[in-house]
Amino acid sequence: MNLPAASIPDTDTTALADLLEQVRALRRQVLAAGQRRLETHHGHYPDGFSPSALNLAHYLALRAHDLRTLQDRLADAGLSSLGRCESHVLHSLDKVAGLLSLAVSCRPAEAPEQPAPVNYAQGRALLRAHAEALCGPRPARGAYIMVTLPGEAARDPELTRALLARGMDCARINCAHDGPPEWTAMIANLRRAEAQTGRRCRVLMDLAGHKIRTGAIGPEPGAVHVKPRRDRLGRVTEPATVLLLRPGAAPPPGAGPWCFTPPEALFNRLGPGCRLHFTDTRGKSRTWEVTGAAAGAGWLVRAPEGSYVGPGTRFRLDTGRDRRPGQAWPLSACTAGPAAMLLEAGDPLLLTRDTTPGHPGRRDCSGVVVESARIACTCPEALTGVRPGAHVWFDDGRLGTVVEASDAEGLRLRVTRAGPRGVRLKPDRGINFPDTPLSLPALSAKDLRDLDFVAANADLVGFSFVQSLEDMERLLAELAARGAPRLPVVAKIETRLAVANLPEILLGTLGRHPLGVMIARGDLAVELGGERMAEIQEEILWLCEAAHVPAIWATQVLESLAKKGVASRPELTDAAMGVRAECVMLNKGPHILEALGTLDDILTRMRAHQRKKSARLRALHW
């Protein structure tokens, strides 16, 4: 049966004509606002604005409007709702206007006086080209994988080769750790692994930035609990290993939590098979046995039973030859791990400007605080300008405080968030000042020293403290001075101010220097709050796509798997979300090879389902 051709009722034609006029008006507004936005950046584009800069300016102008009602009307008409126009803004508006013009008047729309700087295919091609300029040829899985190299990568060439064979596309070296000798060894091992595997890998060297962290905590008198490993029934499955250090020696890297320094006279009499008898602070009789030397650092001791060793604990030596009671010797605790102080909601805390080791608060017999806990800030300049009422966060947001006063000693804080059981604050934990713009130079003195090595050896440089276009200008000048004017820069967005200034950082850098953006979600969660961070990470992805700038999805990706060998369900989903970025970063951990294999599998699977914001409708096998 033949049906008559359908025609558009007058009411629908009127509605579509109104919709067409809205889209045309929106295009005019976007074009005008985009031009105004670019006026201050003419000096950065002597040969004219790049297509990416123009498109970003248009996207910023578009997103200044609330388009939700217009989107609903466009979707209802069967047209693009502009929800995926990031890489080609004017082109999307022109396509929608063209279809509406055909529907209303049966004539194609007239070509605009100012054509779109990029179309759909060109926008995708620019983003891909810029990603390849940073990270090399695109892998089959689509997204690149960046891995933070541990210190072992300098000593273990096989680890580097295994990472490369498992799918690492970019190796990250954190300049906050190790130094030029170790970095040189890491890069040399990586280049050898490239020759062995036939795979290429870029090297990102991440400048440390200002070290705004907690200082040392002085030793606190008390007992050290030495405890063997037990099963669920409380039975000992593995004795504890104690290290008796040579007098004057420091605990070596990787030393366990139980380190003691004996008097020299006792240390010189020790040897394999010797036993140390003592009564611990609870009155329990215990015996330790020397099992062997500890690579020049001292003696390894087997402790089969739990014990508490305090300042008054005395040890008697049994060499097996002379069993007569002899002299009793003390041991000085030398904890390999950092000390810590327990802080609870309501506690006072003094954040000091000097480097004097901190200490826990002290209370009287009724529990009233008689002396505030105190801890130093490793970057005292960061405390300048912090005002009462401002928030200060510690240890990735685990401990929250508010400033009550500022004086010559430092900031007097009150703990506002510490969880029901409090938080154990340790040395070398990060400090964030989300309410305070920090008046610190973009590059620290260490950064400037490290740049000499980075400019000569790295493929990319990570900029950890970029907060403005002026900061970016400073780094570009320093790179040019070192003969590396085109070394690609990865801007790490990790502060509230960096987020606010991201559009200007992008507009001022596009077209004149290779650029990428790392979304430092850990710092952003502290700076903005977890809820706002969940929102802002999406907005950063959108801005980067509009600028055709590759984005790096970073912080705690598959962290439980890398560190503990077991992945949590939420982090598997988070890793899958990373496919919308051009690169996903893994941090180091004992199980990094397993985490790398899992991430490679997830990204390979997700590529068939997702491209940026767009769901890909491949055939499902149900």
C-alpha positions in Angstrom: 0.0 0.0 0.0 1.5 3.4 -1.0 1.2 6.2 1.5 1.1 9.8 0.5 4.3 11.8 1.1 4.5 13.2 4.6 4.6 17.0 5.0 5.6 19.2 7.9 2.5 20.8 9.6 2.6 24.6 9.8 3.0 24.4 13.6 6.1 22.2 13.2 7.5 24.4 10.5 7.1 27.4 12.8 8.8 25.6 15.6 11.7 24.5 13.4 12.1 28.0 12.0 12.3 29.4 15.6 14.9 26.7 16.4 16.9 27.7 13.3 16.9 31.3 14.4 18.1 30.3 17.9 21.0 28.3 16.4 22.0 31.1 14.1 21.9 33.6 16.9 24.0 31.3 19.1 26.6 31.0 16.4 26.8 34.8 16.1 27.2 35.2 19.9 29.8 32.4 20.0 31.8 34.0 17.2 31.8 37.4 18.7 32.6 36.3 22.3 35.4 34.0 21.0 37.0 36.9 19.2 36.9 39.0 22.3 38.4 36.2 24.3 41.4 36.0 21.9 42.1 39.7 21.8 44.7 39.5 24.6 46.6 36.7 23.0 47.5 38.3 19.6 51.1 38.4 20.7 51.3 34.7 21.0 50.1 34.1 17.4 52.0 36.4 15.1 50.9 34.4 12.1 47.3 34.3 13.1 45.4 32.2 15.6 45.7 28.4 15.2 42.6 26.4 14.5 42.9 24.8 18.0 43.0 28.2 19.7 40.0 29.4 17.7 38.0 26.3 18.5 38.8 26.6 22.2 37.7 30.2 22.3 34.5 29.2 20.5 33.9 26.4 23.0 34.4 28.7 26.0 31.9 31.1 24.5 29.4 28.3 23.8 29.6 27.0 27.3 29.0 30.4 28.8 25.3 29.7 27.9 22.9 27.3 29.6 22.0 25.2 26.6 19.9 22.5 28.2 16.5 23.7 26.9 17.9 24.1 23.4 19.5 20.6 23.6 16.1 19.1 24.4 14.5 20.8 21.5 17.2 19.8 19.1 17.1 16.2 20.3 13.3 16.1 19.9 13.7 17.3 16.3 16.1 14.4 15.7 19.2 16.6 15.4 22.5 16.8 17.2 22.1 18.2 20.7 25.6 19.7 20.5 26.7 17.4 23.4 29.8 16.2 21.6 30.9 19.3 19.7 34.1 19.9 21.7 36.6 19.4 18.9 34.5 21.2 16.2 32.2 23.8 17.7 31.3 26.1 14.8 31.1 23.1 12.4 28.5 21.5 14.6 26.4 24.6 14.8 26.7 25.0 11.0 25.6 21.4 10.4 22.6 21.7 12.7 21.6 25.1 11.0 22.0 23.5 7.6 19.6 20.7 8.4 17.1 23.0 9.9 17.2 25.3 6.9 16.5 22.3 4.6 13.6 21.3 6.8 12.1 24.8 6.9 12.7 26.1 3.4 13.9 23.0 1.4 17.0 25.1 0.6 20.5 24.6 2.0 21.8 27.3 4.3 24.1 30.0 2.9 27.8 29.5 3.6 28.7 31.7 6.6 31.1 34.7 6.1 33.5 33.2 8.7 33.7 29.5 8.2 34.4 27.0 11.0 38.2 26.7 11.7 37.9 22.9 11.9 35.4 20.2 10.9 34.7 16.9 12.6 37.5 14.9 10.9 40.0 17.8 11.3 39.3 18.1 15.0 39.9 14.4 15.6 43.0 14.5 13.5 44.5 17.5 15.3 44.0 15.8 18.7 45.6 12.6 17.5 48.5 14.5 16.0 49.1 16.4 19.2 48.9 13.2 21.2 51.5 11.5 19.0 53.8 14.5 19.3 53.8 14.0 23.0 53.7 10.2 23.4 54.7 8.7 20.1 52.8 6.5 17.6 49.4 5.7 18.8 49.0 2.2 20.3 46.4 -0.3 19.1 44.4 0.1 22.3 44.0 3.8 21.5 45.0 5.3 24.9 48.6 5.5 25.9 49.8 4.1 29.3 52.3 6.0 31.4 54.0 4.3 34.3 55.9 5.9 37.2 59.3 4.2 37.4 60.3 3.0 40.9 63.8 3.4 42.2 64.4 -0.3 41.4 64.3 0.6 37.7 67.7 2.1 38.0 69.2 -1.2 39.4 67.0 -3.8 37.7 67.1 -3.7 33.8 64.7 -6.7 33.7 62.0 -4.6 35.4 62.2 -1.9 32.8 62.1 -4.5 30.0 59.1 -6.2 31.5 57.2 -2.9 31.8 57.9 -2.1 28.2 56.9 -5.6 27.0 53.6 -5.4 29.0 52.6 -2.2 27.2 54.2 0.9 28.8 54.2 3.7 26.3 55.7 6.5 28.4 57.9 6.2 31.5 57.5 8.8 34.2 60.5 9.8 36.4 59.5 11.8 39.5 62.2 14.3 40.2 61.1 14.5 43.8 62.9 11.2 44.3 66.4 9.9 43.6 68.8 12.1 41.6 70.8 12.4 38.3 72.8 9.2 38.8 69.6 7.1 39.3 67.8 9.0 36.5 70.6 8.3 34.1 70.5 4.6 35.0 66.7 4.4 34.5 66.9 6.0 31.1 69.8 3.8 30.0 67.9 0.7 31.1 64.9 1.9 29.2 66.9 2.5 26.0 68.4 -0.9 26.2 64.9 -2.4 26.7 63.7 -0.5 23.6 66.4 -2.2 21.6 65.5 -5.6 23.0 61.7 -5.4 22.6 61.5 -3.2 19.4 59.1 -0.9 21.3 59.6 2.8 21.6 58.9 4.6 24.9 58.9 8.3 25.7 60.4 9.6 29.0 58.5 12.2 31.0 60.5 13.9 33.8 58.2 15.4 36.4 59.6 18.5 38.1 59.1 18.2 41.9 57.8 21.7 42.5 57.7 23.2 45.9 58.0 20.5 48.7 55.1 21.6 50.9 55.1 18.7 53.4 55.2 17.9 57.1 58.6 18.0 58.8 60.2 15.5 61.1 58.7 14.3 64.4 61.0 13.8 67.3 61.3 10.4 69.0 58.7 9.8 71.7 59.8 7.8 74.7 57.8 4.6 74.9 57.9 0.9 74.1 58.4 -0.5 70.7 56.1 -3.4 69.9 58.0 -6.2 68.1 55.5 -8.6 66.8 55.8 -11.8 64.6 53.3 -12.5 61.9 50.3 -14.6 63.0 47.4 -16.4 61.3 43.7 -15.8 62.0 43.9 -18.2 65.0 46.7 -16.2 66.5 49.4 -18.8 65.8 52.9 -17.5 64.8 53.5 -18.1 61.1 56.7 -16.1 60.7 59.0 -14.7 63.4 59.7 -11.0 63.4 63.1 -9.8 62.0 64.9 -7.2 64.1 67.9 -5.3 62.8 70.7 -4.4 65.3 72.5 -1.5 63.6 76.2 -0.8 63.8 76.7 2.2 66.2 76.5 5.4 64.2 74.8 3.8 61.2 71.4 4.8 59.8 68.8 2.3 58.8 69.4 1.2 55.2 66.6 1.6 52.6 64.0 -1.1 52.9 64.8 -1.8 56.6 61.9 -3.1 58.5 60.1 -1.4 61.3 62.2 -2.8 64.2 65.7 -1.3 64.3 67.9 -0.9 67.4 71.4 0.3 68.1 73.3 -1.6 70.8 76.3 -0.2 72.6 79.5 -0.7 70.7 80.9 -3.1 73.3 77.9 -5.4 72.8 77.8 -5.0 69.0 81.4 -6.2 68.7 80.6 -9.4 70.7 77.7 -10.4 68.5 77.7 -13.1 65.9 75.5 -15.8 64.4 74.0 -18.0 67.0 74.3 -15.5 69.8 71.2 -15.1 72.0 69.9 -12.0 73.8 67.7 -12.7 76.9 65.6 -9.9 78.3 62.4 -9.2 80.2 60.1 -6.8 78.3 58.1 -3.9 79.7 55.2 -6.3 80.6 57.4 -8.6 82.6 57.5 -11.3 79.9 60.8 -13.3 79.4 61.9 -13.3 75.8 64.9 -14.5 73.8 66.2 -13.2 70.5 68.7 -15.0 68.3 71.3 -13.5 65.9 70.8 -15.3 62.5 73.4 -13.5 60.4 74.9 -10.3 59.0 72.8 -7.6 57.3 75.0 -6.5 54.4 77.3 -4.4 56.4 74.6 -2.6 58.3 74.6 -4.8 61.3 73.1 -8.1 62.5 69.8 -9.7 61.7 67.9 -11.1 64.7 65.1 -13.6 64.9 62.3 -12.7 67.4 59.8 -15.6 67.6 57.5 -14.1 70.2 55.9 -10.7 70.6 57.6 -8.3 72.9 57.6 -4.6 74.1 61.0 -3.1 74.2 61.3 0.2 76.2 64.1 2.6 77.3 64.5 0.6 80.5 64.8 -2.9 78.9 68.1 -4.6 79.4 69.6 -7.4 77.4 72.0 -10.2 78.5 74.2 -11.8 75.9 74.5 -15.6 75.6 77.2 -16.6 73.2 76.8 -20.3 73.9 80.3 -20.5 75.4 79.9 -18.5 78.6 76.5 -18.9 80.3 77.3 -17.1 83.5 75.1 -14.0 84.1 76.9 -11.0 82.6 76.4 -7.3 82.1 73.0 -6.1 81.1 72.9 -3.8 78.0 70.3 -1.4 76.8 69.3 -1.0 73.2 68.4 2.4 71.6 65.3 2.2 69.4 66.0 3.5 65.9 62.7 3.2 64.1 63.2 2.8 60.3 59.7 4.1 59.6 58.6 7.6 60.5 57.2 8.6 63.8 53.6 9.7 64.0 51.3 11.7 66.1 47.6 10.9 66.7 45.2 13.8 66.2 41.5 13.9 66.8 38.8 16.4 65.9 39.0 19.4 68.2 42.7 19.0 68.9 45.0 22.1 68.5 48.0 21.8 66.2 50.8 24.3 65.6 52.2 24.3 62.1 55.7 25.8 62.6 57.9 27.9 60.3 61.1 26.4 61.6 62.5 22.9 61.1 62.5 21.8 64.8 61.2 18.2 65.0 57.5 18.1 66.0 55.9 16.3 68.9 52.4 15.1 69.9 50.2 17.2 72.1 50.4 16.7 75.9 47.5 16.4 78.3 47.1 16.5 82.0 45.7 13.7 84.1 42.1 14.9 83.3 42.7 14.8 79.6 42.9 18.6 79.1 45.5 19.6 76.5 48.3 21.5 78.2 50.7 21.7 75.2 49.6 21.7 71.6 50.9 19.2 69.1 53.3 20.8 66.7 54.9 19.9 63.3 57.0 21.8 60.9 56.2 22.8 57.3 59.1 22.1 54.9 58.3 25.2 52.9 57.8 28.0 55.5 57.2 30.5 52.7 53.9 28.8 52.0 52.6 30.0 55.4 52.8 33.6 54.4 49.4 35.1 53.7 47.4 32.3 55.2 44.7 34.0 57.2 42.5 32.9 60.1 39.5 30.9 58.9 41.4 29.4 56.0 41.4 25.6 55.7 44.6 23.6 55.8 44.6 19.9 54.8 47.2 17.2 55.4 48.0 13.8 54.0 45.8 13.9 50.8 42.9 15.2 52.7 42.9 12.7 55.6 43.3 15.4 58.2 41.4 18.7 58.0 42.1 21.8 60.0 41.2 25.5 60.1 43.5 28.4 60.9 42.7 30.1 64.2 45.6 32.5 64.3 49.0 33.2 62.7 52.0 34.4 64.6 55.8 34.4 64.4 56.0 30.7 65.3 53.6 29.6 62.6 49.9 28.8 62.1 47.7 27.8 65.0 45.3 25.3 63.7 42.2 23.4 65.0 41.5 19.9 63.8 38.1 19.8 62.2 38.1 16.5 60.4 40.0 13.4 61.5 37.6 10.4 61.3 36.0 8.6 64.3 39.4 7.1 65.4 41.6 10.1 64.6 44.5 10.3 62.1 48.1 9.4 62.7 50.0 12.3 61.0 53.5 11.4 59.9 56.5 13.3 58.5 56.7 13.9 54.7 53.0 14.2 54.2 51.5 16.7 51.8 50.0 20.0 53.0 47.3 21.8 51.0 46.1 25.4 51.4 43.0 25.4 49.1 41.7 28.8 50.3 45.0 30.6 49.9 46.8 31.6 46.7 50.4 30.7 47.4 52.9 33.5 46.6 55.6 31.1 45.5 57.7 31.1 42.3 56.5 28.7 39.6 59.9 26.9 39.6 61.8 26.1 42.8 65.6 26.3 43.1 65.6 22.5 42.8 63.4 22.6 39.7 65.9 24.9 38.0 68.8 22.6 38.8 66.9 19.6 37.6 65.9 21.3 34.4 69.5 21.1 33.2 69.3 17.3 33.3 65.7 17.2 32.0 66.4 19.5 29.0 69.2 17.2 28.0 67.7 13.8 28.6 63.8 13.8 28.7 61.3 13.6 25.9 58.7 15.6 27.9 58.7 17.7 31.1 56.0 17.7 33.7 55.3 21.1 35.2 54.1 20.5 38.8 53.3 24.0 40.0 51.8 25.8 37.0 49.0 28.1 38.1 48.9 30.8 35.4 50.1 31.7 31.9 52.9 33.7 33.5 54.1 30.5 35.1 54.1 28.7 31.7 56.0 31.6 30.1 58.7 31.2 32.8 59.1 27.5 32.1 59.3 28.0 28.3 61.9 30.7 28.8 64.0 28.3 31.0 63.7 25.5 28.4 64.8 27.9 25.6 67.8 29.0 27.7 68.9 25.4 28.0 68.6 24.7 24.3 65.3 22.8 24.4 62.8 25.3 23.1 60.4 22.6 21.7 60.5 20.1 24.5 56.9 19.2 25.1 55.3 20.4 28.4 52.7 18.5 30.4 50.9 21.0 32.6 49.8 19.3 35.9 46.5 20.9 37.0 46.5 20.4 40.8 45.4 23.6 42.5 42.2 25.7 42.6 44.0 28.6 40.9 45.3 26.3 38.1 41.8 25.2 37.4 40.5 28.8 37.2 43.4 29.8 34.9 43.4 26.7 32.7 41.6 28.4 29.7 44.2 31.2 29.6 47.1 28.7 30.0 45.8 26.8 27.1 45.0 29.8 24.9 48.4 31.3 25.6 50.4 28.1 24.7 48.5 26.5 21.9 50.1 26.7 18.5 53.5 27.7 19.7 54.6 24.9 22.0 53.7 21.1 22.3 51.4 20.8 25.3 49.6 18.2 27.3 47.5 18.4 30.5 47.7 16.0 33.4 44.6 15.9 35.7 46.2 15.5 39.1 43.0 14.2 40.7 44.5 13.6 44.2 45.5 17.2 44.8 42.4 18.5 43.1 40.2 16.4 45.5 41.9 18.1 48.4 41.9 21.6 46.9 38.3 21.5 45.6 36.6 18.7 47.6 35.8 15.3 46.3 32.4 16.2 45.0 33.6 19.2 43.0 36.6 17.2 41.8 34.3 14.6 40.3 32.7 17.4 38.3 35.9 19.3 37.4 37.7 16.3 36.0 35.0 16.1 33.3 35.2 19.8 32.5 39.0 19.6 32.1 38.6 16.7 29.7 36.1 18.8 27.7 38.4 21.8 27.6 41.4 19.7 26.5 39.3 18.1 23.7 38.2 21.6 22.5 41.8 22.7 22.5 42.9 19.5 20.8 45.3 19.0 23.7 46.0 15.4 25.0 44.8 14.8 28.5 46.4 12.4 31.0 44.1 10.6 33.5 46.2 10.4 36.7 46.2 9.6 40.4 45.4 6.3 42.1 44.5 4.4 38.9 44.4 0.7 40.0 46.3 1.7 43.1 45.1 -1.2 45.3 46.1 -3.6 42.5 49.6 -2.0 42.1 50.3 -1.8 45.8 48.4 -4.8 47.3 47.9 -7.1 44.3 44.0 -7.0 44.6 41.9 -4.5 42.6 38.8 -3.0 44.1 35.6 -2.8 42.0 35.4 1.0 42.0 39.0 1.4 40.7 38.3 -1.0 37.8 35.4 1.3 36.8 37.7 4.3 37.2 40.3 2.7 35.0 37.7 2.1 32.4 36.7 5.8 32.5 40.3 6.7 31.7 39.7 5.6 28.1 38.2 9.1 27.5 41.6 10.6 28.0 44.5 10.2 25.6 46.8 8.7 28.3 46.3 6.9 31.6 49.0 7.0 34.3 49.8 4.2 36.8 51.8 4.9 39.9 54.5 2.5 41.2 53.9 -0.5 43.5 55.1 -4.0 44.1 52.5 -5.4 41.7 52.9 -2.8 39.0 53.3 -5.4 36.2 50.0 -7.0 37.1 48.3 -3.6 37.2 49.8 -2.7 33.8 48.5 -5.9 32.2 45.0 -5.2 33.7 44.9 -1.6 32.5 46.0 -2.7 29.0 43.2 -5.2 28.9 40.6 -2.7 30.2 41.5 0.0 27.8 41.6 -2.4 24.8 38.1 -3.6 25.7 36.7 -0.1 26.3 38.0 1.3 23.0 35.3 -0.6 21.2 32.7 1.0 23.5 33.8 4.6 24.0 35.5 7.4 22.1 35.8 10.5 24.2 32.2 11.3 25.3 30.6 9.2 22.6 29.3 5.7 23.2 30.3 3.4 20.3 27.6 0.9 19.4 29.5 -2.2 18.4 27.6 -5.4 18.1 26.8 -7.0 21.5 27.0 -10.7 21.9 24.1 -11.5 24.2 
